[in-house]
């Protein structure tokens, strides 16, 4: 951590984030146009012919998922040639992230898109390369938000922005408008958050320097981004039906922690000494956006609470550079400290940010109710990320509202 430097308000200057590994480069930059999305459009295919059969399998996954139900999809995946793991791990960062996405989709397809039942063991032909690639990226061998959303889109017009109407998904489990729209809403929200994300370190530097105008500009950028994000999330119902989401889209995103279908976790054959692993599945809580806003705005959760522990677990599912970015923001100074030091100038703008963040979290909670809780017949229903999602989302919202300055 960088040494603290005193400032006009007695706050510490934010430390500089340094790249952690070669493998993080695909997600290294946080930009005003893309935010936490990759700075270059995601690869659509690995060009090396030794991956051709596996790339073809990814393309055909939705078709086999429709045809499957008696083990057909699983048998087909196990018939693929041996995966070229050594070459994959030696590849560049963009190729490595593409490989991680490919193996994540196929492994989750094996687990959740066939039947009968849910396997308790992932065969070595999938498990071994997936674990090796995940380790090379410092990521867990499970589908995460970064592979499901951040690296899974392309622009229809390469000269136009990343926004709804100009993006489509690269890969799906079952396919169809509901699955694509659900994912694209998240990609669009990430792009809309970008101006605020890139402004946060500058806002902290302004706080450290006692620059009221600079802090206010950052708070205004956060508020504008949150308003835009809410407008996009409001569009979820246009093309993603709650019943379809609950009955079909959720399952392939699931992991094997707090999952009644795999109470003991999942065995990765030939890995971890045969010991079952329990890993959370893909969830929006793995996006760095709201973690970054909490850090910059000084919104803290009870360190002894289940929610705080869960959110820290979610960070372990983020690309390493995103984890480092959030950690650097947490090192301070927070914009809350600046607003407390200059309440007459900054309190209204700070409280407006907190209000819009609370509204976004209330909107997310309402979405979770309409798309999950309302359709559930089970008392132990959990989100795709393995959380007891309704109390978690309520706690997240309530903790936010409590941070308004009086």
C-alpha positions as CSV (number, residue, x, y, z in Angstrom):
1,X,0.0,0.0,0.0
2,X,1.3,3.5,-0.8
3,X,2.3,5.6,2.1
4,X,-0.3,8.0,3.4
5,X,0.1,11.7,2.4
6,X,-1.6,14.4,4.4
7,X,-4.0,16.7,2.6
8,X,-6.0,19.8,3.1
9,X,-8.7,17.7,4.9
10,X,-6.3,15.3,6.7
11,X,-7.2,12.5,4.2
12,X,-4.8,10.0,2.6
13,X,-4.2,10.2,-1.1
14,X,-5.4,7.1,-3.0
15,X,-2.7,4.6,-3.9
16,X,-1.8,3.8,-7.5
17,X,-3.0,0.4,-8.8
18,X,-0.3,-1.6,-10.5
19,X,-0.9,-4.5,-12.9
20,X,-0.7,-7.8,-11.0
21,X,-0.2,-10.4,-13.7
22,X,0.2,-10.8,-17.4
23,X,-3.1,-12.7,-17.5
24,X,-5.0,-9.7,-16.2
25,X,-4.3,-7.4,-19.2
26,X,-7.6,-8.1,-20.9
27,X,-9.4,-6.4,-18.0
28,X,-6.6,-4.1,-16.8
29,X,-7.8,-0.7,-17.9
30,X,-10.9,1.1,-16.6
31,X,-12.0,3.5,-19.2
32,X,-14.7,6.2,-19.6
33,X,-16.2,4.3,-22.6
34,X,-16.1,0.8,-21.2
35,X,-15.6,0.9,-17.5
36,X,-14.9,-2.6,-16.3
37,X,-15.7,-4.1,-19.7
38,X,-12.6,-5.3,-21.7
39,X,-10.9,-2.3,-23.4
40,X,-10.9,-4.3,-26.7
41,X,-14.0,-6.1,-27.9
42,X,-13.9,-9.8,-26.7
43,X,-12.5,-12.4,-28.9
44,X,-15.2,-14.3,-30.8
45,X,-13.1,-17.5,-31.3
46,X,-9.7,-18.9,-30.7
47,X,-8.0,-19.0,-34.1
48,X,-5.6,-21.8,-33.5
49,X,-7.0,-24.9,-35.2
50,X,-6.2,-27.2,-32.3
51,X,-9.2,-25.6,-30.5
52,X,-11.6,-25.9,-33.4
53,X,-13.5,-28.9,-32.0
54,X,-14.0,-27.2,-28.7
55,X,-15.0,-23.9,-30.3
56,X,-17.5,-25.8,-32.5
57,X,-18.9,-27.5,-29.4
58,X,-19.5,-24.1,-27.8
59,X,-21.3,-22.9,-30.9
60,X,-23.5,-26.1,-30.8
61,X,-24.1,-26.1,-27.1
62,X,-27.7,-24.6,-27.3
63,X,-28.7,-27.2,-29.9
64,X,-27.4,-30.1,-27.9
65,X,-29.0,-28.7,-24.8
66,X,-32.4,-28.7,-26.5
67,X,-31.9,-32.3,-27.8
68,X,-30.5,-33.6,-24.5
69,X,-32.2,-35.0,-21.4
70,X,-30.9,-38.6,-21.2
71,X,-27.2,-37.9,-21.2
72,X,-26.7,-37.1,-24.8
73,X,-25.1,-33.7,-24.2
74,X,-22.7,-35.1,-21.6
75,X,-21.7,-38.0,-23.8
76,X,-21.0,-35.6,-26.7
77,X,-18.8,-33.3,-24.5
78,X,-16.8,-36.3,-23.3
79,X,-16.2,-37.4,-26.9
80,X,-14.3,-34.2,-27.7
81,X,-10.5,-34.6,-28.3
82,X,-8.2,-33.9,-25.4
83,X,-8.0,-30.2,-24.6
84,X,-4.6,-28.6,-25.5
85,X,-4.2,-27.3,-21.9
86,X,-0.5,-26.5,-22.1
87,X,-0.9,-24.3,-25.2
88,X,-3.9,-22.6,-23.6
89,X,-2.1,-21.6,-20.4
90,X,0.9,-20.4,-22.4
91,X,-1.3,-18.1,-24.6
92,X,-1.8,-14.3,-24.3
93,X,-4.3,-12.8,-21.9
94,X,-7.1,-12.3,-24.4
95,X,-6.8,-15.9,-25.5
96,X,-6.6,-17.1,-21.9
97,X,-9.8,-15.3,-21.0
98,X,-11.5,-16.7,-24.1
99,X,-10.4,-20.2,-23.1
100,X,-11.7,-19.7,-19.6
101,X,-15.1,-18.6,-21.1
102,X,-15.2,-21.6,-23.4
103,X,-14.5,-24.1,-20.7
104,X,-16.8,-22.4,-18.2
105,X,-19.8,-22.6,-20.6
106,X,-19.1,-26.2,-21.6
107,X,-18.6,-27.3,-18.0
108,X,-21.8,-25.7,-16.8
109,X,-23.6,-27.1,-19.8
110,X,-22.4,-30.5,-18.7
111,X,-23.6,-29.9,-15.2
112,X,-27.0,-28.3,-15.8
113,X,-28.2,-28.7,-19.4
114,X,-28.7,-32.4,-19.5
115,X,-30.3,-35.2,-17.4
116,X,-31.3,-37.2,-15.6
117,X,-30.1,-35.7,-12.3
118,X,-27.1,-33.6,-11.5
119,X,-23.7,-35.2,-11.6
120,X,-21.6,-34.9,-8.5
121,X,-18.3,-35.3,-10.4
122,X,-17.0,-33.2,-13.3
123,X,-15.0,-35.6,-15.5
124,X,-11.2,-34.9,-15.9
125,X,-11.5,-34.1,-19.6
126,X,-13.3,-30.9,-18.6
127,X,-12.1,-30.5,-15.0
128,X,-8.4,-30.6,-15.6
129,X,-8.1,-27.9,-18.3
130,X,-10.7,-25.7,-16.6
131,X,-8.8,-25.8,-13.3
132,X,-5.5,-25.1,-15.1
133,X,-6.8,-22.1,-17.0
134,X,-8.6,-20.7,-14.0
135,X,-5.5,-20.9,-11.9
136,X,-3.5,-19.1,-14.6
137,X,-5.9,-16.3,-14.4
138,X,-6.2,-16.4,-10.6
139,X,-9.9,-17.1,-11.0
140,X,-12.1,-20.0,-9.6
141,X,-13.1,-22.9,-11.9
142,X,-16.8,-21.9,-12.0
143,X,-18.9,-19.6,-14.3
144,X,-18.5,-16.0,-13.1
145,X,-19.9,-12.7,-14.1
146,X,-16.9,-11.9,-16.1
147,X,-17.3,-14.9,-18.4
148,X,-21.1,-14.8,-18.5
149,X,-21.4,-11.1,-19.2
150,X,-18.2,-9.0,-19.4
151,X,-16.5,-11.0,-22.1
152,X,-19.5,-12.4,-23.8
153,X,-20.7,-9.8,-26.3
154,X,-20.0,-8.2,-29.7
155,X,-21.1,-5.0,-31.4
156,X,-23.3,-5.3,-34.4
157,X,-21.8,-2.0,-35.8
158,X,-18.1,-2.0,-34.8
159,X,-18.1,1.8,-35.1
160,X,-21.0,2.4,-32.8
161,X,-21.0,2.4,-28.9
162,X,-21.5,-0.5,-26.5
163,X,-25.2,0.0,-25.9
164,X,-28.6,-1.8,-26.2
165,X,-29.5,-1.9,-29.9
166,X,-25.9,-2.4,-30.9
167,X,-24.8,-5.5,-28.9
168,X,-25.6,-9.2,-29.0
169,X,-24.3,-12.2,-27.1
170,X,-21.5,-14.4,-28.3
171,X,-22.7,-17.6,-26.5
172,X,-25.7,-19.0,-24.7
173,X,-26.7,-22.1,-22.9
174,X,-30.3,-22.5,-24.3
175,X,-30.5,-19.5,-26.6
176,X,-33.4,-17.2,-27.3
177,X,-34.4,-13.6,-26.7
178,X,-34.9,-13.9,-22.9
179,X,-31.4,-15.3,-22.3
180,X,-29.7,-12.8,-24.6
181,X,-31.6,-9.8,-23.3
182,X,-31.0,-10.7,-19.6
183,X,-27.3,-10.7,-20.3
184,X,-27.2,-7.6,-22.6
185,X,-29.0,-5.5,-19.9
186,X,-26.0,-6.2,-17.7
187,X,-23.4,-5.3,-20.4
188,X,-25.3,-2.1,-21.1
189,X,-25.3,-1.2,-17.4
190,X,-21.6,-1.8,-17.2
191,X,-21.0,0.6,-20.1
192,X,-23.3,3.2,-18.5
193,X,-21.4,3.0,-15.2
194,X,-18.1,3.7,-17.0
195,X,-17.9,7.5,-16.6
196,X,-18.5,7.2,-12.9
197,X,-16.0,4.3,-12.5
198,X,-13.2,6.2,-14.2
199,X,-13.9,9.3,-12.2
200,X,-13.6,7.7,-8.8
201,X,-9.8,7.9,-8.4
202,X,-9.9,11.5,-9.6
203,X,-12.6,12.2,-7.0
204,X,-10.5,10.7,-4.3
205,X,-7.5,12.7,-5.4
206,X,-9.7,15.8,-5.2
207,X,-10.8,14.9,-1.7
208,X,-7.2,14.5,-0.6
209,X,-6.3,17.9,-2.1
210,X,-9.3,19.7,-0.6
211,X,-10.7,20.4,-4.1
212,X,-14.4,20.8,-3.4
213,X,-15.3,21.4,-7.1
214,X,-13.4,18.2,-8.1
215,X,-15.3,16.1,-5.5
216,X,-18.6,17.6,-6.6
217,X,-17.9,16.7,-10.3
218,X,-17.3,13.1,-9.3
219,X,-20.5,12.9,-7.2
220,X,-22.4,14.3,-10.1
221,X,-20.9,11.7,-12.4
222,X,-21.9,9.0,-10.0
223,X,-25.5,10.3,-9.8
224,X,-25.8,10.6,-13.6
225,X,-24.5,7.0,-14.1
226,X,-26.9,5.6,-11.5
227,X,-29.9,7.3,-13.1
228,X,-28.9,5.8,-16.5
229,X,-28.3,2.4,-15.0
230,X,-31.8,2.4,-13.4
231,X,-33.4,3.3,-16.7
232,X,-31.7,0.4,-18.4
233,X,-32.5,-2.1,-15.6
234,X,-36.2,-1.0,-15.9
235,X,-36.1,-2.4,-19.5
236,X,-35.4,-5.9,-18.3
237,X,-39.1,-6.9,-18.8
238,X,-39.2,-5.8,-22.4
239,X,-37.6,-9.1,-23.7
240,X,-36.9,-11.2,-20.6
241,X,-40.0,-12.9,-19.2
242,X,-39.9,-13.6,-15.5
243,X,-41.4,-17.1,-15.9
244,X,-38.8,-18.0,-18.6
245,X,-36.0,-16.6,-16.5
246,X,-37.0,-18.6,-13.4
247,X,-37.8,-21.9,-15.2
248,X,-35.0,-21.9,-17.8
249,X,-32.3,-19.3,-17.6
250,X,-31.3,-19.5,-13.9
251,X,-30.1,-23.1,-13.7
252,X,-27.1,-23.0,-15.9
253,X,-25.6,-20.0,-14.0
254,X,-25.7,-22.0,-10.7
255,X,-22.6,-23.0,-8.8
256,X,-22.1,-25.7,-6.1
257,X,-22.2,-23.8,-2.9
258,X,-25.4,-23.4,-0.9
259,X,-27.0,-25.5,-3.7
260,X,-29.5,-28.1,-2.6
261,X,-28.8,-30.1,-5.8
262,X,-25.1,-30.5,-4.7
263,X,-25.1,-30.2,-0.9
264,X,-21.6,-31.6,-0.7
265,X,-20.2,-29.6,-3.5
266,X,-18.6,-30.8,-6.8
267,X,-15.7,-33.2,-7.3
268,X,-13.3,-32.1,-10.1
269,X,-12.0,-35.4,-11.2
270,X,-8.2,-35.6,-11.0
271,X,-8.1,-32.2,-9.1
272,X,-7.9,-31.1,-5.5
273,X,-7.1,-34.7,-4.3
274,X,-10.6,-35.7,-5.1
275,X,-12.1,-33.4,-2.4
276,X,-15.4,-31.8,-3.4
277,X,-15.3,-28.0,-3.9
278,X,-18.0,-25.5,-3.0
279,X,-18.1,-22.5,-5.3
280,X,-20.7,-19.8,-5.8
281,X,-22.2,-19.5,-9.2
282,X,-22.5,-16.4,-11.5
283,X,-24.3,-13.4,-10.1
284,X,-24.4,-9.6,-10.5
285,X,-22.9,-9.3,-7.1
286,X,-19.6,-10.2,-8.8
287,X,-19.7,-7.0,-10.8
288,X,-17.0,-4.5,-9.5
289,X,-19.3,-1.5,-10.2
290,X,-21.3,-1.5,-6.9
291,X,-18.3,-2.6,-4.9
292,X,-16.4,0.4,-6.3
293,X,-19.3,2.8,-5.5
294,X,-19.5,1.4,-1.9
295,X,-15.7,1.9,-1.5
296,X,-15.6,5.4,-2.9
297,X,-18.7,6.6,-1.2
298,X,-17.6,5.2,2.2
299,X,-20.6,2.8,2.5
300,X,-19.5,0.1,4.9
301,X,-21.3,-3.1,5.9
302,X,-21.2,-4.6,9.4
303,X,-17.9,-6.6,9.4
304,X,-19.5,-9.3,11.5
305,X,-22.5,-9.7,9.1
306,X,-23.1,-12.6,6.7
307,X,-23.6,-10.0,3.9
308,X,-20.1,-8.5,4.4
309,X,-18.5,-12.0,4.2
310,X,-20.6,-12.8,1.1
311,X,-19.5,-9.6,-0.7
312,X,-15.9,-10.3,0.1
313,X,-16.4,-13.8,-1.4
314,X,-17.9,-12.2,-4.5
315,X,-14.7,-10.2,-5.0
316,X,-12.7,-13.5,-5.3
317,X,-14.8,-14.1,-8.4
318,X,-13.8,-10.8,-10.1
319,X,-10.8,-10.4,-12.5
320,X,-7.8,-9.7,-10.3
321,X,-7.4,-6.2,-11.7
322,X,-11.0,-5.4,-10.7
323,X,-10.3,-6.7,-7.2
324,X,-7.3,-4.4,-7.0
325,X,-9.2,-1.4,-8.2
326,X,-11.9,-1.8,-5.5
327,X,-9.2,-2.3,-2.9
328,X,-7.4,0.8,-4.0
329,X,-10.7,2.8,-3.6
330,X,-11.2,1.3,-0.1
331,X,-7.8,2.6,0.9
332,X,-9.4,6.1,0.7
333,X,-10.0,8.8,1.1
334,X,-13.7,8.3,0.7
335,X,-16.0,10.9,-0.8
336,X,-18.1,10.6,2.4
337,X,-15.1,11.9,4.4
338,X,-14.9,14.9,2.0
339,X,-18.6,15.6,2.3
340,X,-18.4,15.4,6.1
341,X,-15.5,17.8,6.1
342,X,-17.3,20.3,3.8
343,X,-21.0,19.6,4.5
344,X,-22.3,23.0,3.3
345,X,-20.7,22.5,-0.1
346,X,-20.8,18.7,-0.6
347,X,-23.5,17.1,1.6
348,X,-26.4,17.6,-0.9
349,X,-24.5,16.1,-3.8
350,X,-23.3,13.2,-1.6
351,X,-26.8,12.5,-0.3
352,X,-28.2,12.5,-3.9
353,X,-25.6,9.8,-4.8
354,X,-26.6,7.7,-1.9
355,X,-30.3,8.2,-2.7
356,X,-29.8,7.0,-6.3
357,X,-27.7,4.1,-5.2
358,X,-30.4,3.1,-2.7
359,X,-33.0,3.4,-5.5
360,X,-30.9,1.1,-7.8
361,X,-30.7,-1.5,-5.0
362,X,-34.4,-1.3,-4.3
363,X,-35.0,-1.8,-8.0
364,X,-32.7,-4.8,-7.9
365,X,-34.6,-6.3,-5.0
366,X,-37.9,-5.8,-6.8
367,X,-36.5,-7.5,-9.8
368,X,-35.3,-10.5,-7.6
369,X,-38.8,-10.8,-6.2
370,X,-40.6,-10.6,-9.5
371,X,-38.2,-13.0,-11.3
372,X,-37.4,-15.5,-8.6
373,X,-39.2,-15.3,-5.2
374,X,-42.7,-14.9,-6.7
375,X,-42.2,-18.1,-8.7
376,X,-40.5,-20.2,-6.0
377,X,-42.2,-23.1,-4.2
378,X,-39.2,-23.7,-1.9
379,X,-38.3,-22.2,1.4
380,X,-34.6,-22.8,0.8
381,X,-34.5,-21.0,-2.6
382,X,-31.2,-19.3,-3.2
383,X,-29.9,-17.0,-6.0
384,X,-27.6,-18.1,-8.7
385,X,-24.8,-16.9,-6.6
386,X,-25.8,-19.1,-3.7
387,X,-27.1,-16.3,-1.5
388,X,-30.3,-16.1,0.6
389,X,-31.0,-13.3,-1.9
390,X,-34.1,-11.4,-0.6
391,X,-32.7,-10.7,2.9
392,X,-29.3,-10.0,1.3
393,X,-30.7,-7.5,-1.1
394,X,-32.8,-5.8,1.6
395,X,-29.7,-5.6,3.8
396,X,-27.7,-4.1,1.0
397,X,-30.3,-1.5,0.4
398,X,-30.9,-0.6,4.0
399,X,-27.2,-0.3,4.7
400,X,-26.9,2.1,1.8
401,X,-29.8,4.3,3.0
402,X,-28.2,4.5,6.5
403,X,-25.2,6.3,5.0
404,X,-27.0,9.5,4.1
405,X,-25.5,12.5,6.0
406,X,-27.8,14.1,8.4
